[in-house]
Amino acid sequence: MPPSTSLRPPSGLFSWFDRVQHADGKEREGLFFSFLLILGLGYGAFALVSWSLGFGLGVGVNALGIAGLLTLGGLRALGWRLSPLIAALQALTLAQALSITWLTGGIYSASISWLALATLPALLAYSHRAKIVGLSTGWLLIVGLYGYALLGGEMNLSILPQDLLHWHLMMAVVIFGMQVAVLFHMNVVRSQRMQAMQKNRRRLRQIHRQLRQTQQQKDLFVASVSHELRTPMNAILGLADLIQHDPQLDDEVRAKMVDIQKSGEHLLTIVNDLMDHAQMEAGRLQVVKEAFNLHETVEMGFQLLKRRAETKPLHYHLRIDPEVPKWMLGDSHRLTQILVNLLGNAIKFTAQGEVFLHCSAPGAAPGSAPPFIHLTVRDTGIGIAPQLHHRVFESFSQADNTIARRFGGNGLGMSITRGLVEAMGGRIGLQSQAGVGSTFDVSLPCTICPPPENAPRQEEDTLSEKSLRVLIADDNPMNRQIASLQLRRHFPKAEVVTVDNGLKAFEAVRDGAVFDVVLMDLLMPEMDGQSACQKIRHELPKPRCDTPIIALTANADTQEWARCIESGMNECMLKPFNRTLLIKRVLSYLT
């Protein structure tokens, strides 16, 4: 049987639970021997008093009680289980108390109080039922003696009342001794429990600190690995994109460049999935709310997978209903990620047939915003059996263990998709049957908004002859080269200035002609991007202090992005950035 992969608390917690259970058994055993000692002393005292009064039966009953106590103690010392010995002690105590009470007057006897307290060993029983039975038995015996007296039963007094002076005193002393012993033992137990709780609390605080440190180290490791992977990926994807669109390129070479770009995009998807999964585990997955073109975002997500769909005999089509609003508040990047995950899965698991993306706004009334936007991805692929639906959205899990071998994948895509949908306030559902196909339904809350003022109103080609000045600040020469080539591809007349640290970026904005936009890396020597941005915003006069600054970063941490905005940057773009998106963002700041 394979080892379990479920998460377990630190081993220290298990050992503490074992110690608690062990301590509970020791406490019962200690109280058991305390009762044996107190009852033995009491029986001995009663035997002496009975002997002094010539009460032979009393001496015999108490002697038998002492013998029984010694037997129980010896059996426990030999390793007998405590539970049956507790039951035997209860029976022995009740039998001794009933015998003495019967012999000394029944319900009229001074020993009736001793019969009431003879049920005390029942408190040692493990189950509540055994405790109730033990306590009830003593009181049933008292009620029986009471009924016997009411019905006219006669009792023989073996001892005259005036001879019971010492008996009463010994009874009171034994009862008081048992009470003191129980209270003392309870205080000892309480003190031990409090010490154990305090020790456990300190242990838990230590474990909590260790877990926080481990989480911080893991976040730092994931962010560092992500940054180090994204930097070369920016060069691979950027150069592949530029070479692929070279009109003089040979078709065979272009096909190989397409394969390189596909492989790079696949690797980037894995990096993004791992980062998103780490952020969701840490509770730090965030979405933004900004105006975006819903139609354009849906079409972009659809087009990103079109080339992959064309490699199969698929009818790959999109429908956006006319009542769907064009501009709404939300996170365009996360919505694209959701669509890419759903469409990518549909294409991967569909050998032939249909993959259909439908965007609708049910319940939309004329002149009012629909309550929800519905996105439906339907395919005619292998499908999923109903009993396996729950596994689809689990992390590192797929509906069938053979899927990873047949189709590949890391089992994170759908888990991340559900996390993104829920973070955006929506819900996702699945309808599927094995061999028939699957349908994923996503519902997202809709808030209509007007187009933003800086939304590009012209196409890129109409502005390709425009002269503009762009500053690129990045300590990686390959990143500077790629950004410069991508800008010059669309703006041949653009003047692109490059620097390798934040201080030079500040000096370039301060001393040269005004730049239309600045592309600023964050991690640079001498002065980082955020510090350079703050100096530009606070130390330079207008219009230089208002120069648009776009952060280019390989760090996907949303908190880092928030710090960029707080430092005065206009927005952030994640490396490796999409060439088309970069051009659109630059265009949005041109007047």
Secondary structure, DSSP 8 states (H G I E B T S, - for coil): -----S----HHHHHHHHHHHHHHHHHHHHHHHHHHHHHHHHHHHHHHHHHHTT-HHHHHHHHHHHHHHHHHHHHHHTT--HHHHHHHHHHHHHHHHHHHHHHTTGGGSTTHHHHHHTTGGGGG-SSHHHHHHHHHHHHHHHHHHHHHHHTT-----SS-GGG-HHHHHHHHHHHHHHHHHHHHHHHHHHHHHHHHHHHHHHHHHHHHHHHHHHHHHHHHHHHHHHHHHHHHHHHHHHHHHHHHT-TTS-HHHHHHHHHHHHHHHHHHHHHHHHHHHHHHHTT------EEEEHHHHHHHHHHHTHHHHTTSSEEEEEEE-TTS-SEEEE-HHHHHHHHHHHHHHHHHT-SSEEEEEEEE-TT--TTS--SEEEEEEEE-SS---GGGGGGTTSTT--SSTTHHHHH---S-HHHHHHHHHHHTT-EEEEEEETTTEEEEEEEEE--B----TTS--S-TGGGTT---EEEEE-S-HHHHHHHHHHHHHH-TT-EEEEESSHHHHHHHHHHSS--SEEEEESS-SSS-HHHHHHHHHHHS-TTGGG--EEEEES---HHHHHHHHHTT-SEEEESS--HHHHHHHHHTT--
